[in-house]
Amino acid sequence: QYFDELWPAFLVSLYRVVVAMFIGTVLAIPLGLACGRSPRADAVFAPILYFLYPLPKVVLLPVLIVLLGLADAPKIVLIAITVFFQVLVTVRDASKSVPEQSILSMRSLGASRLDIYRHAIVPATLPELFTALRISSGTAVAILFFAEGIAGSTGLGYFIVNAWALLAYPKMFAGIIAMALLGVILYELFDVAERRLTRWRRV
């Protein structure tokens, strides 16, 4: 019944959350690996990380709206910041916990630094990375609802809040179901990607 209104809103929200998660993840992985494997880099970034990580990122929404306007940008940046810190902390801790004996064994066989990252450190961090991404997907959808509902005129968050304000409760529940479906789709995509990229765990 509400498909004609719901489908465009779903696509807008999907676009925002996918782009944001991609940006946050791509930026967080190399920095997390660097902090996990380099004591010098960790000494520089760890104090900043400990200060900023506990900060509720949603409080940045008014600032982002002032700086970036009311279009897609503030919503994407807010989600990307949240995902960035969640992935960064996970990758940093996972890469730091790679056994040093494994690294020394590869070095004794003549492996380069790139080989060590490619064949030891990165594969060892993948399971934790995908766990962080699955958790982040739920957080990202929640933040998306908040951002679209408070400062938006498109997307599922606005669809739900607008229907609630108009007392159109069936329409509101349709939007809630669509947003839940969005979260499920993201979760399952990361689950499938993990199974494909970590087949070595089942050998």
C-alpha positions as CSV (number, residue, x, y, z in Angstrom):
1,Q,0.0,0.0,0.0
2,Y,2.8,2.4,0.8
3,F,5.3,0.9,-1.6
4,D,5.5,4.0,-3.9
5,E,6.5,6.2,-1.0
6,L,8.5,3.6,0.9
7,W,10.8,2.4,-1.9
8,P,12.4,5.8,-2.8
9,A,12.9,6.4,1.0
10,F,14.5,3.0,1.4
11,L,16.9,3.6,-1.5
12,V,18.0,6.9,-0.2
13,S,18.7,5.5,3.3
14,L,20.5,2.5,1.8
15,Y,22.7,4.8,-0.3
16,R,23.6,6.9,2.8
17,V,24.4,4.1,5.1
18,V,26.4,2.1,2.5
19,V,28.5,5.1,1.4
20,A,29.1,6.1,5.0
21,M,30.2,2.6,6.1
22,F,32.5,2.3,3.1
23,I,34.2,5.6,3.9
24,G,34.5,4.9,7.6
25,T,35.9,1.4,7.0
26,V,38.4,2.3,4.3
27,L,39.8,5.1,6.4
28,A,39.9,3.0,9.6
29,I,41.6,-0.2,8.4
30,P,45.0,1.2,7.5
31,L,45.2,3.4,10.5
32,G,44.1,0.5,12.8
33,L,46.8,-1.7,11.3
34,A,49.4,1.0,11.7
35,C,48.5,1.6,15.3
36,G,48.4,-2.1,16.1
37,R,51.8,-3.0,14.6
38,S,53.7,0.3,15.2
39,P,54.3,1.3,18.8
40,R,55.3,4.8,17.6
41,A,52.1,5.3,15.6
42,D,50.1,3.9,18.6
43,A,51.8,6.3,20.9
44,V,50.7,9.2,18.7
45,F,47.1,8.1,18.0
46,A,46.1,6.2,21.2
47,P,45.6,9.3,23.4
48,I,43.4,10.9,20.7
49,L,41.5,7.6,20.3
50,Y,40.9,7.2,24.0
51,F,39.6,10.8,24.1
52,L,37.3,10.7,21.1
53,Y,36.0,7.1,21.1
54,P,33.7,7.4,24.1
55,L,32.2,10.6,22.8
56,P,28.6,10.0,21.6
57,K,28.9,10.8,17.9
58,V,25.3,11.9,17.5
59,V,26.1,15.1,19.4
60,L,28.1,16.2,16.4
61,L,25.0,16.3,14.2
62,P,24.2,20.0,14.8
63,V,27.8,20.9,14.0
64,L,27.7,18.9,10.8
65,I,24.4,20.5,9.8
66,V,25.9,24.0,10.3
67,L,29.0,23.1,8.3
68,L,27.5,20.8,5.6
69,G,23.8,21.8,5.3
70,L,20.8,19.5,5.3
71,A,21.5,17.3,2.4
72,D,23.2,13.9,2.4
73,A,26.6,15.0,3.6
74,P,26.0,15.5,7.3
75,K,24.2,12.2,7.7
76,I,26.9,10.3,5.8
77,V,29.7,12.0,7.7
78,L,28.1,11.3,11.1
79,I,27.7,7.6,10.3
80,A,31.2,7.4,8.8
81,I,32.7,8.9,11.9
82,T,30.9,6.4,14.1
83,V,31.9,3.4,12.0
84,F,35.5,4.7,11.7
85,F,36.1,4.6,15.4
86,Q,34.4,1.2,15.9
87,V,36.4,-0.4,13.1
88,L,39.6,1.4,14.1
89,V,39.6,0.1,17.7
90,T,38.8,-3.4,16.6
91,V,41.4,-3.6,13.9
92,R,44.0,-2.0,16.1
93,D,43.4,-4.5,18.9
94,A,43.2,-7.5,16.5
95,S,46.4,-6.7,14.7
96,K,48.2,-6.0,18.0
97,S,47.3,-9.5,19.2
98,V,48.8,-11.3,16.2
99,P,51.5,-13.7,17.7
100,E,55.0,-12.2,17.3
101,Q,56.3,-15.7,16.7
102,S,54.3,-15.9,13.5
103,I,55.8,-12.7,12.3
104,L,59.3,-13.8,13.2
105,S,58.8,-17.1,11.4
106,M,57.8,-15.4,8.2
107,R,60.7,-13.0,8.4
108,S,63.1,-15.9,8.8
109,L,61.8,-17.3,5.6
110,G,62.5,-14.0,3.8
111,A,59.1,-12.5,3.7
112,S,58.8,-8.8,3.1
113,R,56.8,-6.4,5.2
114,L,54.1,-6.4,2.6
115,D,54.0,-10.2,2.6
116,I,53.7,-10.3,6.3
117,Y,50.7,-7.9,6.2
118,R,49.1,-9.8,3.3
119,H,49.5,-13.3,4.6
120,A,49.5,-13.0,8.4
121,I,48.3,-9.7,9.8
122,V,45.4,-8.9,7.5
123,P,43.9,-12.5,7.5
124,A,44.2,-12.6,11.3
125,T,42.2,-9.4,11.7
126,L,39.5,-10.2,9.2
127,P,37.2,-12.1,11.6
128,E,37.3,-9.3,14.2
129,L,36.8,-6.8,11.4
130,F,33.6,-8.4,10.1
131,T,32.3,-8.7,13.7
132,A,32.9,-4.9,14.1
133,L,31.2,-4.3,10.7
134,R,28.1,-6.3,11.7
135,I,27.8,-4.5,15.0
136,S,28.5,-1.2,13.2
137,S,25.7,-1.8,10.7
138,G,23.1,-1.8,13.5
139,T,24.6,1.4,15.0
140,A,24.7,3.0,11.6
141,V,21.0,2.3,10.9
142,A,20.1,3.7,14.4
143,I,22.1,6.9,13.8
144,L,20.6,7.2,10.3
145,F,17.1,7.1,11.8
146,F,18.1,9.8,14.2
147,A,19.8,12.0,11.6
148,E,17.0,11.6,9.0
149,G,14.3,12.1,11.6
150,I,15.8,15.2,13.1
151,A,17.3,16.9,10.1
152,G,16.0,15.6,6.9
153,S,13.1,15.5,4.4
154,T,14.0,12.2,2.7
155,G,14.9,8.7,3.8
156,L,13.3,6.1,6.1
157,G,13.9,8.1,9.2
158,Y,11.9,11.1,7.9
159,F,9.3,8.7,6.5
160,I,8.7,7.2,10.0
161,V,8.8,10.5,11.9
162,N,6.5,12.2,9.4
163,A,4.0,9.3,9.6
164,W,4.1,9.4,13.4
165,A,3.4,13.2,13.4
166,L,0.4,12.7,11.1
167,L,-0.9,9.8,13.3
168,A,-0.6,7.5,10.3
169,Y,0.4,4.5,12.4
170,P,0.1,1.8,9.7
171,K,2.4,3.9,7.5
172,M,4.8,4.4,10.5
173,F,5.0,0.7,11.1
174,A,5.7,0.0,7.4
175,G,8.6,2.4,7.7
176,I,9.9,0.7,10.8
177,I,9.7,-2.7,9.1
178,A,11.6,-1.3,6.1
179,M,14.3,0.2,8.4
180,A,14.6,-3.2,10.2
181,L,15.0,-4.9,6.8
182,L,17.7,-2.4,5.9
183,G,19.7,-3.5,9.0
184,V,19.1,-7.2,8.3
185,I,20.3,-6.8,4.7
186,L,23.6,-5.1,5.8
187,Y,24.2,-7.7,8.5
188,E,23.7,-10.6,6.1
189,L,25.9,-9.0,3.4
190,F,28.8,-8.7,5.9
191,D,28.1,-12.3,7.1
192,V,28.3,-13.6,3.5
193,A,31.5,-11.6,2.8
194,E,33.1,-13.0,6.0
195,R,32.4,-16.5,4.9
196,R,33.9,-16.0,1.5
197,L,37.0,-14.1,2.7
198,T,37.8,-16.4,5.7
199,R,37.3,-19.8,4.1
200,W,40.7,-20.8,5.6
201,R,39.0,-20.9,9.0
202,R,36.9,-23.9,7.9
203,V,39.8,-25.9,6.4
